[in-house]
Amino acid sequence: MLKGIHVTIVVELFVGILIFFSFTAYVLKSKSLGNSGESVRDIVIPMLELVPKTSFIFPWTFITGAFTDVNIIQFLIGAANIFFGTAYTEKQWNLEENVDGIQFFSAGFSETITYLLVSAFFTNLFTCLIKVIVATASSSYDPLVPVNHGSFVFLMPFLVVLKQYSPEHQVKFLNLRVKQIPFIVLVLSLFISIVLQKLTPFLPIWNSFLVSWTYLRFYQRLNVINDVLPDNTKNSIQGDASDTFNFMQFFPAPLHKYLKPLCRIFYHLLILFGLIKGFNDDERESGNLRSIRRINKTSQSRDIAERRRQVALKVLEERLGNDEPQSPEDQAVDNHKTEETTKTEVSVAQSV
């Protein structure tokens, strides 16, 4: 097990499903090649792959299509995405206590499984519907061409969860904060689609973003222990009403003034048609308090790690500056001081 990664049965299940369907599709395609001179990607397996016209005949392909990657590079990237993304969501929702000190859990079924299956199904459903409509309105698109985005359908759902729980986390090798990454991916998918003059990757990326955010914002049900309520009672919450997780927060601040009236119109229309339940003031306040606790907890964890590093460097510099070798007794005293200093720093940080 990798440090900090909780490899639960759900993580193993999703990676195993990806391997099974991808390998099965590859074997079936290879056997169908014969001497036709076609490549594996040219062969279509309608009962496994997502094909806009036939997926409504085989509706299970809205799920299996998300686990079918016959391209080796796409498969490896998808496997890594599913492994780390599923491990992260499991850590937040289905372990005994998450890193924020708030216990979330679902009764009798993994919330990670529910979230990923809902995201995959509706993303692929809407993608196929739009492609069939485009094919009907234009003769330039063939609805029998398979949709080959495969497990990339899970990219945005994991990024949305990261934005929800760790928005201020710094991704050092990209020099970006987590909250900035979803917008970059959305813009990049749009740019690629314009250059290639294709609906992919723009369509599945934006569909998965809207589906996953809508589910987490309005529909997800979680039981909470040690919540913001003073009596620490167990209660059930639906959605995330916090201001830090509203739709506009996924976009740069200069765009908010243009998005705000549009978001308000769609919000009230969805309530009017009974598709979502509006948030009241108490739900918004509770959501904001949970969001503040998550951000503060993440910041405190970074502060503790930085203080530990500074203490270790200080002790190392003192030892390097001492020309005379230390006796075992002096070395033990230094180690004891380091441990005591670290404990003090941690207790101070936790009391903030």
Secondary structure, 3 states (H helix, E strand, C coil): CCCCCCCCHHHHHHHHHHHHHHHHHHHHHHHHHCCCCCCHHHCCCCCCCECCCCCCCCCCHHHHHHHCCCCHHHHHHHHHHHHHHHHHHHHHHCCCCCCCCCEEECCCCCHHHHHHHHHHHHHHHHHHHHHHHHHHHCCCCCCCCCECCHHHHHHHHHHHHHHHHCCCCEECCCCEEHHHHHHHHHHHHHHHHHHHCCCCCHHHHHHHHHHHHHHHHHHCEEEEECCCCCCCCCEEEECCCCHHHCHHHHCCHHHHHHHHHHHHHHHHHHHHCCCCCCCCHHHHHHHHHHHHHHHHHHHHHHHHHHHHHHHHHHHHHHHHHCCCCCCHHHHHHHHHHHHHHHHHHHHHHHHC
